[in-house]
Each structure stands twice: as C-alpha cells, then as structure tokens.
Amino acid sequence: MAVHLYEKYREDVAVVLSSKLDEFKVFDYDQVSEDDLWNFLLTKKWRKPREDVHIYEIVRDILNVKVSDFISFQTVEHLKGPDWFSDAGAGELEELLKK
C-alpha cells in the first residue's frame, strides 16, 4: 500500500492531534487514540490529497473534525467487519464453522 502524501506531516501536527483528542475527552470519548483520529483523516477527510497542501490547511482540517463525524465513520468501519472470504478471514471462518 502506498504511503499517504500527508503522512510526512504527522509529527509536525502531533500537538494539534493531541488538542483535538482533548476535545473528544470533554465529550466523554476518551477511548479515541491518535492513530484512530489520524486514520479517519487519511481515509475520510483526505481521500484525495493535494501535493501542494500547506501545513495550515492540515491543521485547519484537524481542528474542524466534528466528534459526530468521527463517531459515524468509526461505526461504519466496524459494521463493515472482516472479509470472510479473504485469506485473512478464512481462518476465522473455519473456526466458526467447526463449532
């Protein structure tokens, strides 16, 4: 899998991510990790990254994340579940069928 264009900015915006996580904690979502938030941004907010992006735009995107958008994204991701017919899911499927 290719590395996302914005991955190089992660260390630079770590303080902003931490600040956003603090905001999540105010709303009682203290189980959200920095990796969860970053994954949301990479896969949802920044699906089509721009090569000429400025760091202030990345900071703005992080600060504009709404708790409700993040929770909706997480819910959909968990509902997708594993692909039982892929190589990774085949072992789990076999275990279920044994019982």
ABEGO torsion letter per residue (X at the ends): XBBBAAAAAAAAAAAAAAAAAAAAAAAGBAABBAAAAAAAAAAAAAABBBAABBAAAAAAAAAABBAAAAAAAAAAAAAAEBBAABAAAAAAAAAAAAX
